[in-house]
Amino acid sequence: MLQTFIDEVIELGFLSQPVSVWRELKGGTQSTVGVFGTEDRPHLYVLKANTKELIESETRFLSLYRGIELLPTVLYADPAHRYFVYDFIPDNTGYVRGNKKKLMTELVDGILAHYVHPESYDAYKSIETSEHTEDSIRYAASFIGGQLGEEDHSLATALSRERSGVTDRGDLYVLHGDFGVHNFLFTDNGLAGVIDPIPVIGGKRYDLLYAFCSSPDELTLPILLHAVQRVEEGREVDIRLLSRDMILELFRRMSTCLRFHPEDFPQYLQAWEEWKKIYASS
C-alpha cells in the first residue's frame, strides 16, 4: 500500500526533488508512515496513511494552523483522504528529562499561544463534557486497579464528577489532542516539531496538562504555574481548581504509564502524593 501511494505522489510531479529512497516507519496504532526522498543532499518527505476520518481530521487541523513552524506543513492531501504528504522534520534526540520548564515554555509560545476558536463546534469531538471526564477516569481506573488505594480511586471519581468542564465558548479552542512527548521531536537546540494530532475541542489547559504530565519529571506546582500563567495571559489562577485538574490528568497518565512505561510509575506515584497535598491545602 505504501509503495502504491508513493508512486501516486511521484506521478503528480509536485515534489522538488526526485525520489530515490523510501522506508516505512513505525506509525501509530492504525497509521502507516513512510519517509521518502533523495540520498544525496537529502530532502525527505513523510507520507502518512490512515482511515479516511482520521486523515481528514488531521489535515484539517494542520491546514487551520498552517504557518506554525513546529507543526508539519501539508504538501499534498489525497482528495479521497487516504493519505497526506508533508516535509520531514529532522530530529536527533529525545526529550531530556529535567528540562520541563523550557519545554513547556516552548510549547506555550510555539503552539498553544496560536490556538484559535473553532469555526464549527461540531467539527471535532469535545473533551469538555462531564461525560468525557467521567468516562476517561473510569477507563483509567480499570488499568490502575490495586496500584492505588480505594481512597485514591474515590478521590479521582469524586473530582471527575465535580469538574463540569469549560462551557464558555470564548475559552474553547481547536486542540492537538495528543500533546505528549511521544509526539514531540527534538534536536540539541530544543523542541523541533510536534506531530500526529488527534484534534479535539476544549480549553487550552487540556493540552497543557497533557504535555506537562506526559513525562514523569519535574511535576511541580511552580513549573506548572509558570506555564499556566503564560498561556492564560495573566489571568488569576485558582490553585484549587488547577490542582483538581492536575490530579485528574495524573490519574489518567498513571494508567497510560502502567500500560506502556511501567518503570516510570514510582515517579508518577510520588507526584500523585504531592498533588493530593496541594489540593487538600488549597
C-alpha angles and dihedrals in degrees: 000000000000094000090050092053092047090051089052091052093049091051091053087065100213097119115107093217133040117256116243103152138034138169137179119245130204105266133182127294094288105012129097114210129189134179118210139165139092134337097210115066085349123232106182133193132195123222115196122191126188142134117318093249095051096044091048092049095046096047091047089054093048091047091051091053098037107147097041100121096213093057126075117263111228110230096180136003119197108240089226090053094238094128146339136213130225138168113275113253108219119224132169107184144029130242111299107219116233094051098088097128092052092046094049091048091052091049094048096046096037102042120355093056089059098052115126135202117263118259088217123026089208094058094089139017115274117231093189098082122108088232092058093048095048093044092050091052093048090050092049091048091057090063099037094053113147094359085091128038127252091258091057092050090048091050093052092047093048093048092048089056091047094053109086094179132229109317102167106095089212087069097048121100141171102263133196090238099200096054102159139124090262086069097041121098121207140192127186088273094058136258112017104171150343120223143177105040121193095196122221137162118247148104119309089244090071094065091038094056091041090057094042093053096040090092123038098227126105098358091167132145096238093055093044092045091052090054095044093050090048095052096039092050103233100321114150108261119222102218093200093055092042092051090047091054090044092053091051092049092046090052091053091044093051088057091053090045093054091052099045111012109021091164088073095055097095090058092049090047090054090051090048092057092047094050092049087058092048090051093047093050097045 
